[in-house]
Amino acid sequence: MMALSIKEWYHMISNATIADVLLDRLIHNYHRIELGGESMRKRIKG
């Protein structure tokens, strides 16, 4: 699965208006959670 940053959407979609509409629908009610540190999966396996 590939994740695109918001800036990359405008490069992928040549029409800025359409990119705005799509992003508005996708991120209207989203919550962004950024995690840091080592993965717990790596700790358990290691």
C-alpha positions in Angstrom: 0.0 0.0 0.0 1.4 3.4 -1.0 0.6 6.5 1.1 0.7 9.9 -0.5 1.3 13.2 1.3 -1.2 15.9 0.6 1.3 17.8 -1.6 1.8 14.7 -3.7 -1.9 14.6 -4.6 -1.6 17.8 -6.6 1.3 16.3 -8.6 -0.7 13.1 -9.2 -3.9 15.0 -10.3 -3.1 17.7 -12.8 -6.4 19.6 -12.1 -6.0 21.5 -8.8 -9.7 21.9 -8.4 -10.4 18.2 -8.6 -7.5 17.5 -6.2 -9.1 20.0 -3.7 -12.5 18.3 -4.0 -11.1 14.8 -3.5 -8.9 15.8 -0.6 -11.8 17.7 1.0 -13.9 14.5 0.9 -11.2 12.2 2.1 -9.8 14.3 5.0 -12.9 16.1 6.2 -13.3 14.1 9.4 -10.0 12.3 9.7 -7.7 12.1 12.7 -3.9 12.0 12.1 -1.9 10.0 14.6 1.9 10.1 14.3 3.8 7.4 16.2 7.5 7.4 16.9 10.0 5.0 18.2 10.7 1.4 17.4 8.0 -1.0 16.3 6.6 -3.3 18.9 6.6 -6.1 16.3 10.4 -5.9 16.0 10.8 -6.0 19.8 8.6 -9.1 20.1 10.3 -11.0 17.3 13.9 -10.0 18.3 
